[in-house]
C-alpha cells in the first residue's frame, strides 16, 4: 500500500545516526509506556504525539494507516506500534528496542510495587485519581479523532466522510462486526475509491485532449 506524505513529514529512511535515533526511540517509548494509563486507547494519542509531532518520524497519514492495520492484527496495539516505529527507524534492532523500552519500565514497576498497589487499590483517594484520568483519555482520543475526521473531510468530501463514519459506527457498535473485518472493508473501499477517482480524472484529461 502506498503511504502518503506531507510537505513537512517525509517517508524516507530516518537520517539520524543509529545512536541518536535509538536514544529518541527509547525516550519516546518509555514516556508513552509510563505515562499512558488505560491500555491501548489512552496510549495511541501519546504514540502519535511522539512519532508525528515531537520527532516527526512519520506523517499523520502514515500513522493513521498503520493504526488501521495494527487493529487487524492480534495482540496489544501499543506494542505493535512500538515495534513498527522501531523498525521504521532502524530495522529489526529498532523494533526490539522499541518493544523493550515500552514494556520493561512498567513491568518492573509493577513487580517492585505490587505489594503497595494491592494495599492502595481499594483506597478512595486512589479510586478518585483513577476516575479523574478517564476524562483526560476521552479528550485525547477526541482530539485525535477530530484530526483524522478533518483529513477524511478534505480527502473524501463532507457527505462521503460522514456516511463512512456512520456506517463504521453501526457496524462496530450496533451490529458488532469484528474490528479487523471493518478495517479490511474500509481498506478495500479506499483502494476502490482511489482507483475510480484516478480513472475518472484520466478519462476527463483524455476527453479534453481529444477536444
C-alpha positions in Angstrom: 0.0 0.0 0.0 1.3 3.4 -1.0 2.0 5.5 2.1 1.1 9.2 1.8 3.5 12.1 2.6 3.2 15.7 3.5 5.4 18.7 2.9 6.7 18.6 6.4 7.0 14.9 7.0 8.8 12.6 4.6 8.5 8.8 4.5 12.2 8.4 3.8 14.8 6.5 6.0 15.5 8.5 9.1 18.7 10.5 8.6 19.6 10.4 12.3 22.6 8.4 13.4 21.9 5.0 14.9 22.8 6.1 18.4 20.7 9.3 18.3 17.7 7.5 16.7 17.7 4.7 19.2 18.0 7.2 22.1 15.0 9.1 20.8 13.1 5.9 20.4 13.9 4.7 23.9 12.8 8.1 25.4 9.6 8.2 23.4 8.6 4.6 24.2 9.5 4.8 27.9 7.4 8.0 28.1 4.4 6.5 26.4 4.6 3.3 28.4 4.9 5.1 31.8 2.5 8.0 31.2 -0.1 6.0 29.3 -2.8 4.7 31.6 -5.9 2.8 30.4 -4.5 0.5 27.8 -4.3 1.0 24.0 -6.9 3.7 23.7 -5.0 6.0 26.0 -1.6 5.3 24.6 -2.4 5.8 20.9 -2.6 9.6 21.2 0.7 9.6 23.1 2.4 7.5 20.5 1.0 9.7 17.8 2.4 12.8 19.5 5.9 11.3 19.9 6.1 9.9 16.3 4.3 12.6 14.3 4.6 15.9 16.3 7.6 15.7 18.5 10.2 13.7 16.5 8.5 13.7 13.0 9.4 10.1 12.2 6.3 9.5 10.1 3.5 11.6 8.7 0.0 11.8 10.1 -1.4 9.9 7.2 1.1 7.0 7.6 0.3 6.9 11.3 -3.4 6.5 10.5 -2.7 3.7 8.0 -0.5 1.8 10.4 -3.0 2.3 13.2 -5.7 0.8 11.0 -3.5 -2.2 10.0 -2.5 -2.8 13.6 -6.1 -3.1 14.6 -6.5 -6.1 12.3 -3.6 -8.0 14.0 -3.8 -9.9 17.3 -2.1 -8.6 20.4 -1.8 -5.2 22.2 -1.8 -2.3 19.8 0.8 -0.3 21.8 3.5 -2.9 21.4 2.7 -3.3 17.7 3.1 0.5 17.2 6.3 0.5 19.2 7.6 -2.4 17.0 6.7 -0.6 13.8 8.2 2.7 14.8 11.4 1.0 15.9 11.6 -1.0 12.6 10.8 2.2 10.7 13.8 3.9 12.3 16.5 1.2 12.5 15.2 -2.1 11.3 15.0 -5.2 13.5 17.2 -3.7 16.1 15.0 -0.7 16.4 11.9 -2.9 16.6 13.3 -5.0 19.5 14.5 -1.9 21.4 11.2 -0.1 20.8 9.2 -3.0 22.3 11.5 -3.4 25.3 11.6 0.3 26.0 7.8 0.4 26.0 7.1 -2.6 28.2 10.1 -3.0 30.6 9.7 0.1 32.8 6.1 -0.5 33.6 6.7 -4.2 34.0 9.5 -3.7 36.5 7.4 -1.0 38.4 4.5 -3.4 38.7 6.8 -6.2 40.1 8.5 -3.9 42.5 5.4 -2.0 43.7 2.9 -4.9 43.5 2.5 -5.1 47.3 1.9 -1.3 47.6 -0.5 -1.3 44.7 -2.5 -4.2 46.3 -2.8 -2.3 49.6 -3.8 1.0 48.0 -6.1 -0.3 45.2 -9.2 -0.1 47.5 -8.5 3.4 48.9 -10.9 6.2 48.0 -8.2 8.6 47.1 -6.7 6.1 44.6 -10.1 5.4 43.1 -10.7 9.1 42.7 -7.3 9.5 40.9 -8.1 6.7 38.5 -11.6 8.1 37.8 -10.0 11.6 37.1 -7.8 10.1 34.4 -10.8 8.8 32.3 -11.9 12.3 31.1 -8.4 13.1 30.0 -8.2 9.9 28.0 -11.6 10.8 26.3 -10.3 14.3 25.5 -7.1 12.9 23.9 -9.0 10.4 21.8 -11.5 13.1 20.8 -8.7 15.3 19.6 -7.0 12.6 17.6 -10.4 11.6 16.1 -11.1 15.2 15.1 -7.8 15.4 13.3 -8.5 12.2 11.3 -12.1 13.3 10.6 -10.8 16.6 9.2 -8.4 14.8 6.9 -11.3 12.5 5.8 -13.5 15.5 5.1 -10.8 17.1 2.9 -10.0 13.8 1.1 -13.5 12.3 0.6 -15.8 15.3 0.9 -18.3 16.1 3.6 -21.1 13.6 2.8 -19.0 10.6 1.9 -16.8 11.1 5.1 -20.0 11.4 7.2 -21.5 8.3 5.6 -18.3 6.3 6.2 -18.3 7.4 9.9 -22.0 6.5 10.4 -21.5 3.1 8.7 -18.4 2.3 10.8 -20.3 3.2 14.0 -23.2 1.0 13.1 -21.0 -2.0 12.1 -18.8 -1.7 15.3 -21.3 -0.6 18.0 -24.7 -2.0 16.9 -24.0 -5.0 14.6 -20.8 -5.8 16.5 -18.8 -6.7 13.4 -15.1 -7.5 14.4 -12.8 -4.5 14.1 -10.5 -6.4 11.7 -13.3 -7.0 9.2 -14.4 -3.4 9.3 -10.8 -2.2 8.8 -10.4 -4.5 5.8 -13.7 -3.4 4.3 -12.6 0.2 4.5 -9.2 -0.5 3.1 -10.9 -2.2 0.2 -13.2 0.7 -0.2 -10.3 3.2 -0.1 -8.4 1.3 -2.8 -11.6 1.2 -5.0 -12.2 4.9 -4.3 -8.7 5.9 -5.3 -8.9 3.7 -8.5 -12.2 5.2 -9.5 -11.1 8.8 -8.9 -7.9 8.1 -10.9 -9.9 6.5 -13.8 -12.4 9.4 -13.9 -9.6 12.0 -14.0 -7.7 10.2 -16.7 -10.9 10.0 -18.8 -11.5 13.7 -18.3 -8.0 14.5 -19.3 -8.3 12.3 -22.4 -11.6 13.9 -23.3 -10.1 17.4 -23.0 -7.2 16.3 -25.1 -9.3 15.0 -27.9 -11.4 18.2 -27.9 
